[in-house]
Amino acid sequence: MHAPWLPAAGLEAPYACLGGACGTCRAKVLLGSVTMEQNFALPPAVVEAGYVLTCQAHPITPSATVDYDT
């Protein structure tokens, strides 16, 4: 499932597969919290460092900020 909160905010996420497998949409969560539906691309240590796959991410806080350049 593509993250509906990015297009709703007028933002487009980079992606290649939309299935949580390629890692193209990897971004670091800077503010708020998100959860991922699936993750086949990021090792646990990368997730623990705050990275998510935005094609699979959904905010679980009122707002969330991610950075694709970090």
Secondary structure per residue as TSV (DSSP state, phi and psi in degrees):
chain	resnum	aa	ss	phi	psi
A	1	M	-	360.0	127.6
A	2	H	-	-73.2	139.0
A	3	A	-	-61.7	107.0
A	4	P	T	-69.6	-18.3
A	5	W	H	-75.3	-23.5
A	6	L	H	-72.9	-52.5
A	7	P	H	-61.8	-34.9
A	8	A	H	-62.9	-26.9
A	9	A	T	-90.7	5.2
A	10	G	T	79.8	19.9
A	11	L	-	-112.9	146.2
A	12	E	-	-113.3	131.3
A	13	A	-	-92.8	144.0
A	14	P	-	-70.3	139.5
A	15	Y	-	-157.7	160.8
A	16	A	S	-129.5	-35.9
A	17	C	-	-116.6	-29.2
A	18	L	S	61.1	16.3
A	19	G	S	-120.3	7.7
A	20	G	S	78.2	18.3
A	21	A	S	-109.6	-26.3
A	22	C	S	-94.6	-29.8
A	23	G	-	85.9	0.7
A	24	T	T	-59.9	-33.5
A	25	C	T	-92.6	16.7
A	26	R	E	-60.6	133.4
A	27	A	E	-147.9	157.8
A	28	K	E	-97.0	133.6
A	29	V	E	-78.7	119.1
A	30	L	E	-98.8	-29.9
A	31	L	E	-145.1	137.0
A	32	G	S	83.4	-168.4
A	33	S	-	-135.8	146.4
A	34	V	E	-134.0	161.2
A	35	T	E	-125.1	150.5
A	36	M	E	-109.3	138.6
A	37	E	S	-69.4	-46.9
A	38	Q	-	-140.1	154.6
A	39	N	-	-153.7	106.5
A	40	F	S	-113.4	0.9
A	41	A	S	-112.7	-29.8
A	42	L	S	-101.2	127.8
A	43	P	-	-69.1	157.3
A	44	P	H	-51.9	-39.2
A	45	A	H	-63.9	-33.4
A	46	V	H	-72.2	-41.1
A	47	V	H	-63.3	-42.8
A	48	E	H	-63.6	-26.1
A	49	A	T	-80.0	-1.6
A	50	G	T	104.5	10.3
A	51	Y	E	-92.9	147.9
A	52	V	E	-137.8	164.6
A	53	L	E	-96.4	111.0
A	54	T	T	-67.7	-21.3
A	55	C	T	-69.7	-16.6
A	56	Q	T	-115.9	0.9
A	57	A	E	-95.1	144.9
A	58	H	E	-136.7	131.9
A	59	P	E	-66.4	142.0
A	60	I	S	-116.1	9.5
A	61	T	S	-122.7	164.2
A	62	P	S	-56.3	-29.0
A	63	S	-	-144.8	159.0
A	64	A	-	-148.0	142.9
A	65	T	E	-124.8	130.3
A	66	V	E	-123.0	155.5
A	67	D	E	-127.5	119.6
A	68	Y	S	-81.4	-14.9
A	69	D	-	-96.4	-2.1
A	70	T	-	-87.9	360.0
